[in-house]
Amino acid sequence: MKVFYDNEADALYLKLGDENPEWVTEISEGILMCVTHDGKIVGIEIADASERLDIKTILSYYNDS
C-alpha cells in the first residue's frame, strides 16, 4: 500500500494495488473507491482528508507519500 496526500486539494489517496481501476464508486460523501473490472479494490480516495482524519499520523507511517 502507498499513501499520497495532495495538500492543495486536501485529498488522501490509498493505493492498494498496481492494477488500473475500471471505475470509481462514491461509497460515502467524499469517499471514493477505485475498482477493477473484476471487482478488486485498488484504491481509496478521501476528500477533505484533514477534516476526516489525522493526516500527520497517517503520513508518519509511510515514507513514500
N, C-alpha and C positions, 0 to 999 in steps of 0.2 A: 504494500500500500504506500502511496505517495500522497503528500498533502501540499496543496497550493493555496496561497491566500493572496487575493488582489485587494490591496489596501484602499485604492481609489473606489472600487466597486463594492467594497466590504462584502466580498464573496469568498467562501471557502469551498474548495473542491477536493474531494477524496477520490483519488484514482485507485480503483480496486482491481483492475486488470488491464492487460495490454490490448485487448480487442477494441475495435471501434464500435461505438454504440449505434444501433439501428434507429432507436427512437428515445425520446425523453418524456418521462411522465412526471407531472407535478403530484407528489403524494400528500403534500400539505402546502399551505400558502408559503411560497418562497423556498420550498424544499423540492429539488428535482432529482429524479432517479434516472440514470442513463443505463439503457438495457440493450443487449444484443438481440439479433433476430430469434435466437433460441431461448430467450428469457433470462440470460445470465446478467446479473448486475455488475457493471464495470465502473460505475462512478456515481457519486452523490454530490450535488451542489447545494450549498446553503447560502441564501441571500440574507443580507442584514446580519451577517455572522457574528459581529461583535455584540449585537443585542441579544443573541440567542445562546452564546457560549463564551467561555473564556479563551480567546484567541491565543494569548501568550502561553497558556498552559498547553494547549494542543500543539502549537508550533515548537514548543520546547522539547517535545518527544521526537521531532523529525528535523534532521539537519538538511534534508534535500528540499525543503519547502521554499 
